[in-house]
């Protein structure tokens, strides 16, 4: 323990026995080390929250989530907090179970970078446990109604407006939309913006899980319906869409243009490089940490949305609409 923190055994003993004469920084470092190494705090110290912050991700395969985690972990470390990464998997630990683990570790707060709060039909009872404990919590991107936590969001509507305007400027009239599940709040916002932008053009919409395989299936249906441009709710869906275009014997962008959403790290290296709408993950991640730290410091933080503007990044997956 002492070696892990870089202090003497006597200093560790003074912290564990709650003795005076120890700086707050050293005391916090020793207590955080207890939590990280899996030791149980002495009873007299359990009332103090550990300088640990849970970062809950829906998965690690989509590069946007490790990107968010990297930004937030760095921002937390600069303020003396240790991030605890919790990535959900289909056959692994559920989000509600991670909440139980984090509460048992007496964390100082939790940041969710996407999660079940984005699905209106999902169970939300575990979020109520955070509210009941008064645990500082921040959500990234749109949530279902009734969850009173601060949120850091990309403007989903403006993202679709930019993508739709880009495709119509290239002459596309049959523009399809590849979305997440029908109860997925960010997808619902994208759909509302798409319908506002259509102005009489045919509605070509397909829903599915936010996976490459589902993107492939959804895009295949829309291409079969004659879509020449596809706007996808994530880069992962867009990669699946490009595969579907090729499987149909067509080319991107000569026959079908594809636009993603996120601009995660590798999208400039797809074939062709993906045109996408960039989420400002550095600014959003830092804002999420700032909101959490304000709550930890007992400051009043409104439980509303802090909106960030997305940016269209034009690469080679979009081009002029094909001529008849």
C-alpha positions as CSV (number, residue, x, y, z in Angstrom):
1,X,0.0,0.0,0.0
2,X,2.7,2.5,1.1
3,X,4.8,1.7,-2.0
4,X,1.8,2.0,-4.3
5,X,1.1,5.6,-3.0
6,X,4.7,6.6,-2.6
7,X,4.5,7.4,1.1
8,X,5.8,5.8,4.3
9,X,4.0,3.0,6.2
10,X,3.7,5.4,9.1
11,X,1.8,7.9,6.9
12,X,-0.6,5.2,5.7
13,X,-1.2,4.2,9.4
14,X,-1.9,7.8,10.3
15,X,-4.5,8.1,7.5
16,X,-6.2,4.8,8.4
17,X,-6.4,5.9,12.0
18,X,-7.7,9.3,11.0
19,X,-4.9,11.1,12.7
20,X,-4.1,14.8,12.1
21,X,-1.0,16.1,10.4
22,X,-1.6,14.7,7.0
23,X,-2.3,16.8,3.9
24,X,-5.6,16.4,2.2
25,X,-3.9,15.4,-1.1
26,X,-2.0,12.6,0.7
27,X,-5.1,11.5,2.6
28,X,-7.1,11.3,-0.7
29,X,-4.3,9.4,-2.4
30,X,-4.1,6.8,0.4
31,X,-7.9,6.3,0.5
32,X,-8.1,6.1,-3.4
33,X,-5.4,3.4,-3.3
34,X,-7.4,1.5,-0.8
35,X,-10.4,1.5,-3.1
36,X,-8.3,0.7,-6.3
37,X,-6.4,-2.2,-4.6
38,X,-9.7,-3.7,-3.3
39,X,-9.1,-3.1,0.4
40,X,-12.0,-2.3,2.7
41,X,-11.9,1.1,4.4
42,X,-11.8,1.3,8.2
43,X,-15.4,1.9,9.5
44,X,-14.6,5.4,10.7
45,X,-13.6,6.4,7.1
46,X,-16.5,4.8,5.2
47,X,-18.6,7.9,5.3
48,X,-16.1,9.7,3.0
49,X,-16.6,9.1,-0.7
50,X,-13.6,7.7,-2.5
51,X,-11.9,9.9,-5.2
52,X,-13.1,7.4,-7.8
53,X,-15.4,8.3,-10.7
54,X,-17.3,5.6,-12.7
55,X,-17.3,6.0,-16.5
56,X,-20.0,3.7,-17.8
57,X,-19.8,2.9,-21.5
58,X,-22.2,0.8,-23.6
59,X,-19.4,-1.0,-25.4
60,X,-15.7,-0.7,-26.5
61,X,-16.0,-1.8,-30.2
62,X,-17.3,1.5,-31.4
63,X,-14.3,3.8,-31.3
64,X,-16.3,6.8,-30.2
65,X,-16.7,5.4,-26.7
66,X,-13.0,4.8,-26.0
67,X,-12.5,8.3,-27.4
68,X,-14.9,9.8,-24.8
69,X,-13.3,7.7,-22.0
70,X,-9.8,8.9,-22.8
71,X,-10.8,12.5,-22.7
72,X,-12.8,12.1,-19.4
73,X,-10.1,10.0,-17.7
74,X,-7.5,12.6,-18.5
75,X,-9.6,15.4,-17.2
76,X,-10.5,13.5,-14.0
77,X,-6.9,12.6,-13.3
78,X,-5.8,16.2,-13.5
79,X,-8.2,16.9,-10.7
80,X,-7.0,14.1,-8.6
81,X,-9.8,11.5,-9.3
82,X,-9.2,8.0,-10.5
83,X,-11.5,6.8,-13.3
84,X,-13.2,3.4,-13.0
85,X,-14.0,2.2,-16.5
86,X,-17.2,0.1,-16.8
87,X,-18.0,-1.3,-20.3
88,X,-21.2,-3.2,-20.7
89,X,-21.2,-6.4,-22.9
90,X,-24.1,-8.5,-24.1
91,X,-23.1,-11.5,-22.1
92,X,-21.2,-9.7,-19.3
93,X,-22.0,-7.3,-16.5
94,X,-25.2,-5.3,-17.0
95,X,-25.4,-1.5,-16.5
96,X,-27.5,-2.0,-13.3
97,X,-24.9,-4.3,-11.9
98,X,-22.2,-1.8,-12.5
99,X,-24.2,0.7,-10.6
100,X,-24.3,-1.7,-7.6
101,X,-20.5,-2.2,-7.9
102,X,-19.8,1.5,-8.1
103,X,-22.1,2.3,-5.1
104,X,-20.3,-0.4,-3.1
105,X,-17.0,1.3,-3.9
106,X,-18.4,4.6,-2.6
107,X,-17.5,6.5,-5.8
108,X,-17.7,10.2,-5.9
109,X,-19.8,10.3,-9.0
110,X,-20.7,8.6,-12.3
111,X,-20.6,9.7,-16.0
112,X,-22.5,7.7,-18.5
113,X,-21.4,7.9,-22.2
114,X,-24.5,6.5,-23.7
115,X,-26.6,3.9,-22.0
116,X,-30.1,2.6,-21.3
117,X,-31.2,6.1,-20.4
118,X,-31.4,6.7,-24.2
119,X,-34.0,4.0,-24.7
120,X,-37.6,4.9,-23.6
121,X,-38.6,1.2,-23.3
122,X,-35.6,0.2,-21.2
123,X,-35.6,-0.3,-17.4
124,X,-34.5,2.9,-15.6
125,X,-34.9,1.9,-12.0
126,X,-31.1,1.8,-11.4
127,X,-30.8,5.5,-12.2
128,X,-33.3,6.2,-9.4
129,X,-30.8,4.6,-7.0
130,X,-28.3,7.3,-8.0
131,X,-30.8,10.0,-7.4
132,X,-31.8,8.6,-4.0
133,X,-28.2,8.5,-2.9
134,X,-27.6,12.1,-4.2
135,X,-24.7,10.8,-6.2
136,X,-23.3,13.3,-8.7
137,X,-24.2,12.0,-12.1
138,X,-23.8,13.3,-15.7
139,X,-25.3,11.8,-18.9
140,X,-23.8,12.2,-22.4
141,X,-26.3,12.8,-25.2
142,X,-30.1,12.7,-25.2
143,X,-32.0,10.8,-22.5
144,X,-35.6,9.6,-22.0
145,X,-37.9,12.0,-20.1
146,X,-38.0,11.8,-16.3
147,X,-34.3,11.4,-15.6
148,X,-33.3,14.6,-13.7
149,X,-29.5,14.6,-14.4
150,X,-27.3,17.2,-16.2
151,X,-26.7,16.2,-19.8
152,X,-24.0,17.0,-22.3
153,X,-25.5,16.6,-25.8
154,X,-24.6,16.9,-29.5
155,X,-27.3,18.8,-31.4
156,X,-28.8,15.7,-33.2
157,X,-31.2,17.8,-35.3
158,X,-28.5,20.1,-36.6
159,X,-26.4,17.1,-37.5
160,X,-29.1,15.7,-39.8
161,X,-29.8,19.2,-41.2
162,X,-26.1,19.5,-42.2
163,X,-26.0,16.0,-43.7
164,X,-29.3,16.4,-45.6
165,X,-28.3,19.8,-47.0
166,X,-25.0,18.3,-48.1
167,X,-26.7,15.5,-50.0
168,X,-29.3,17.7,-51.6
169,X,-26.6,20.1,-52.8
170,X,-25.1,17.1,-54.6
171,X,-28.4,16.6,-56.4
172,X,-29.8,13.7,-54.3
173,X,-33.6,13.5,-54.0
174,X,-34.1,9.9,-52.6
175,X,-32.3,10.3,-49.3
176,X,-32.6,7.5,-46.7
177,X,-32.0,7.5,-43.0
178,X,-30.5,4.5,-41.1
179,X,-31.3,4.8,-37.4
180,X,-31.1,2.9,-34.1
181,X,-34.1,1.3,-32.4
182,X,-37.5,3.1,-32.5
183,X,-37.2,3.9,-28.8
184,X,-33.7,5.3,-29.1
185,X,-34.0,9.0,-28.2
186,X,-31.1,10.4,-30.3
187,X,-32.4,8.5,-33.3
188,X,-35.9,9.9,-32.7
189,X,-34.4,13.4,-32.7
190,X,-32.6,12.7,-36.0
191,X,-35.9,11.3,-37.5
192,X,-37.7,14.5,-36.5
193,X,-35.1,16.6,-38.2
194,X,-35.1,14.4,-41.3
195,X,-38.9,14.8,-41.7
196,X,-38.6,18.5,-41.3
197,X,-35.9,18.6,-44.0
198,X,-37.7,16.3,-46.6
199,X,-40.2,18.9,-47.8
200,X,-42.2,16.4,-49.8
201,X,-39.4,14.1,-50.8
202,X,-40.0,10.4,-50.2
203,X,-39.5,9.1,-46.7
204,X,-37.0,6.3,-46.6
205,X,-36.3,5.2,-43.0
206,X,-34.9,1.9,-41.5
207,X,-34.4,1.1,-37.9
208,X,-32.1,-1.4,-36.3
209,X,-29.6,-2.0,-33.5
210,X,-26.5,0.2,-33.5
211,X,-24.3,-2.4,-35.0
212,X,-22.4,-2.9,-38.3
213,X,-24.6,-5.9,-39.2
214,X,-27.8,-4.0,-38.5
215,X,-26.5,-1.1,-40.6
216,X,-25.9,-3.5,-43.4
217,X,-29.4,-4.9,-43.3
218,X,-31.1,-1.5,-42.9
219,X,-29.1,0.0,-45.8
220,X,-29.8,-2.9,-48.0
221,X,-33.5,-2.3,-47.6
222,X,-33.2,1.4,-48.4
223,X,-30.9,0.8,-51.4
224,X,-33.5,-1.7,-52.8
225,X,-36.1,1.1,-52.4
226,X,-34.0,3.4,-54.6
227,X,-32.1,5.5,-52.1
228,X,-29.1,7.3,-53.6
229,X,-28.0,8.9,-50.4
230,X,-27.9,7.5,-46.9
231,X,-27.6,9.3,-43.6
232,X,-26.6,7.0,-40.7
233,X,-27.0,7.5,-37.0
234,X,-23.4,6.4,-36.3
235,X,-20.2,5.7,-38.1
236,X,-20.6,2.0,-37.3
237,X,-23.9,1.9,-39.1
238,X,-22.3,3.8,-42.0
239,X,-19.6,1.2,-42.4
240,X,-22.3,-1.5,-42.5
241,X,-24.2,0.6,-45.1
242,X,-21.2,0.9,-47.4
243,X,-20.8,-2.9,-47.3
244,X,-24.5,-3.2,-48.2
245,X,-24.0,-0.9,-51.2
246,X,-21.1,-3.1,-52.5
247,X,-23.1,-6.3,-51.8
248,X,-25.9,-4.9,-54.0
249,X,-23.3,-4.5,-56.8
250,X,-23.1,-0.7,-56.5
251,X,-20.3,1.7,-55.7
252,X,-19.8,4.4,-53.0
253,X,-20.2,7.2,-53.9
254,X,-20.8,6.7,-57.6
255,X,-24.2,5.0,-57.0
256,X,-25.0,5.7,-53.4
257,X,-23.5,8.3,-51.1
258,X,-23.1,7.6,-47.4
259,X,-22.8,10.0,-44.4
260,X,-22.0,8.8,-40.9
261,X,-22.2,10.4,-37.4
262,X,-19.5,10.6,-34.7
263,X,-16.2,10.9,-36.7
264,X,-14.5,8.4,-34.5
265,X,-10.8,8.0,-35.0
266,X,-10.5,5.7,-37.9
267,X,-13.1,7.1,-40.3
268,X,-10.6,8.9,-42.4
269,X,-9.1,5.5,-43.3
270,X,-12.2,3.6,-44.4
271,X,-12.6,2.7,-48.1
272,X,-13.6,5.3,-49.2
273,X,-12.9,7.7,-46.4
274,X,-16.2,8.4,-44.7
275,X,-18.1,11.7,-44.9
276,X,-19.5,12.1,-41.4
277,X,-20.8,14.6,-38.8
278,X,-18.3,15.0,-36.0
279,X,-19.3,15.0,-32.4
280,X,-16.9,17.4,-30.5
281,X,-15.9,14.7,-28.0
282,X,-13.0,16.6,-26.4
283,X,-15.2,19.6,-25.6
284,X,-18.1,17.4,-24.5
285,X,-16.0,15.1,-22.4
286,X,-14.4,18.0,-20.6
287,X,-17.8,19.6,-20.0
288,X,-19.2,16.4,-18.6
289,X,-16.3,16.2,-16.1
290,X,-16.7,19.9,-15.2
291,X,-20.4,19.4,-14.5
292,X,-19.6,16.3,-12.3
293,X,-16.9,18.1,-10.3
294,X,-19.3,21.0,-9.7
295,X,-21.8,18.6,-8.2
296,X,-19.1,16.9,-6.1
297,X,-18.2,20.4,-4.8
298,X,-21.9,20.8,-3.8
299,X,-22.6,23.5,-6.4
300,X,-26.1,23.8,-7.9
301,X,-26.1,22.3,-11.4
302,X,-29.3,22.5,-13.5
303,X,-30.5,19.2,-14.8
304,X,-30.9,20.3,-18.4
305,X,-29.0,19.9,-21.7
306,X,-25.8,21.5,-22.6
307,X,-25.9,21.4,-26.4
308,X,-22.8,21.2,-28.6
309,X,-22.7,21.9,-32.3
310,X,-21.6,19.1,-34.6
311,X,-19.5,19.6,-37.7
312,X,-19.9,18.1,-41.1
313,X,-16.6,16.6,-42.3
314,X,-16.7,16.0,-46.0
315,X,-14.6,13.1,-47.3
316,X,-14.9,10.7,-50.3
317,X,-18.0,8.7,-49.4
318,X,-20.4,11.3,-50.8
319,X,-20.6,12.6,-54.4
320,X,-23.1,13.8,-57.1
321,X,-26.3,11.9,-57.4
322,X,-26.2,9.3,-60.2
323,X,-27.8,10.3,-63.5
324,X,-30.8,8.3,-64.6
